[in-house]
Amino acid sequence: MRDVELRVWGGYGMGATQGVVLRRSGDRWSAFLAQVRRCAIQIPIAVGDTASAGTMHGFVVEARRRCDTPLTNVGAGMRIITADTLAVDSLSVPDSVVANAWTAAVGAGVLQLPPQVQRSAVPSSDFTYVVEVRRGNEYRASQIEHVEQPESDADRQIQAVYAAVGRLLPPRLLLKP
């Protein structure tokens, strides 16, 4: 049995970004939730313009200490320093449930997704799906914008894959497009 990893990400707009990872190593399945944590601080532009590389590194470290803290009163003359981080937590679900999610994703067409979908117009949603599949030494990725009314088979497939893998999460944790 070949090792497999499926990463299904959603977000990438102004809101949150997270992914569900399914992994089969040998005959064991596991699942993880990966969440991008927004980390930012603000400093006066003049400070940023004259700061040394070491000082700027210190600002990035400080931003990481303040992850998930919203910036307030950002005004003219301020520079925002960002350093997003990734929090990965194991999902406590049985192997068979993870295997079923993989099977559902395959049935939904995860292995047939194109790298991208050509659009006639820019989608109004800022939600994007990114799907990565690794089987043995083979790797493929797809990046497809969410559309309310699917325009192609790939739109229907990506939404079905996202729903199949999303069933591993409590409803409160699943990001809505």
C-alpha positions, 0 to 999 in steps of 0.5 A: 500500500502506497503512502498518501497525503491529501491536504484540503485548504480553504480561505486565503481571503480576508478571513481565516485560512485552514486545511484538513490533512489526511495521511496514510503511512503504511496501513495507518491513517491519521488526520490533522487540522492546520490553521493559519494564525494571523500575527501582526503588530504596527510600528511608525513608518519612520521606525520601520524605514530606519530599523536595522535587519536585527531590529526588524527581526525583533518586530517579527518575533514580537508579531508572533507573540501577538498572534490572533490579537487584532490591530486597532487604531491603525492610522496614517503613518503606521507600518504593519509587520506580519508573521503568520504562523501555522498551528497543526493539531491532530484530529482524534478520529478513528482510522476508518473515518479518515479512510472513509473521508479519503474514499469520499474525496476520491469519489468526489473527483479529487484525483481529476482536479485541474490545476486551475479553472479558467474563469470568464469573470473574477469570482465575487468570493474571496474564498479559494480552495487549494488541494494537494495530493501526494501519492508515493513520489507523485505530487499534484496541486489545484487552486480553484476559487469558490463560486456560488453557482458552479461553472464547471465539473471542477467547481462541483468536484472541489466543493464536494471534496471540501465537504467530504474532508470537512466532515472530519471537523466539528461544524463550528470549525469548518470554514464556510465559503 
